[in-house]
């Protein structure tokens, strides 16, 4: 690590040693910035790194709500507005019991560089709560969402901060949040993205993160004169991102053989069919257990307590949550001759897993580049809302594709090694960092 970056990172470690996920994400970015910092002394002179690791503001609040028995329940809500050098804050909301301030800060920090990579006018933020929507009735989820937005609405707005969905926050939650925002403010505006088609949502937004991830993978393979067609793909998760990846990869002729949840994975040797991919949506909407999938489709088998990375494949795409691929998982994939690993989830791989892929010549791309199609299409939703118009699926998909091609090109430009191969981690970090850092310097303190 460059001496300036090391000094800032060491100071940060002494300040927040318990924020493990946040420190992991900062270290990963700082590790790749050596040459950029050496060539641009203005960044150190303007103390850009010191300012980049402290959020503009981190809001934490109480969310009291009534459950089905009229009992009071209390959760903690967060919104971390990390950096608005490039535009109004933008980033998802996550409802999951594992949510802490450290997780919010890591996601918001990553989001800053991801939003920058899209070259669209967005700053980085993330929010959420330790509330678990699983097993709750619609009424309970609505009560929670209303209480959550009652505090959050003070801090957001179409030109201030525009949240979207993430783990545990889909169309249903966005609907409840938007409805209450409208009642509180008397404003019908693009304050949230991921809205329903017909009341302000954009076509292709539900598919965008997964489709965008596959468009990125297509570009990676095209550099080797290869394509997605005919490849065997293992993915984790069975949520929004996993669904979009499975849909587009299958459409392009790949065989997607796994999906997974926190309790195990499903293996379908013959590849997921259209009916199976559609059933993923039903599982998620109804909060059903993944084992139901194997009961419904006889060709599929559920492996309880195991991860999909033991299955032989050409391409692996983690699409569930952070740190879901460890060194041991990576070694198994490498032993099974995987050629490409692309993170659909944010920070899906532990550093030792990413290092294992890079050391063994596996093409590896980080979430901040691969999954940026989601936020990019959210920005397209904001544009449609601001212009009081709707674009066709083809138009949104075309723009999404162009954005992913551009992000890939930026990674290649900033991450090319002397031997012609690409370090996508460095490429994404450097391309994302430079735009933010230059804007911060230009805007002063
Ligand atoms: P969903 O809530 O739709 O699905 C999450 C999936 O991950 C589920 O299959 C869930 O399985 C699994 N999962 C969640 N937590 C854990 C855990 N601790 N251990 C194992 N599995 C887990 O979320 P999304 O698909 O929206 O998000 C998935 C990832 O993609 C996240 O990292 C998110 O930040 C990232 N992302 C999402 C975007 C979007 O547009 N939605 C945009 C960019 C990134 P189970 O229910 O069994 O726990």
Boltz pocket constraint, residues with backbone or C-beta under 6 A from the ligand:
constraints:
  - pocket:
      binder: B
      contacts: [[A, 96], [A, 98], [A, 165], [A, 166], [A, 167], [A, 168], [A, 169], [A, 205], [A, 209], [A, 236], [A, 237], [A, 238], [A, 239], [A, 240], [A, 241], [A, 242], [A, 260], [A, 261], [A, 262], [A, 263], [A, 284], [A, 290], [A, 319], [A, 320], [A, 321], [A, 322], [A, 344], [A, 345], [A, 346], [A, 371], [A, 372], [A, 374], [A, 375]]
      max_distance: 6.0
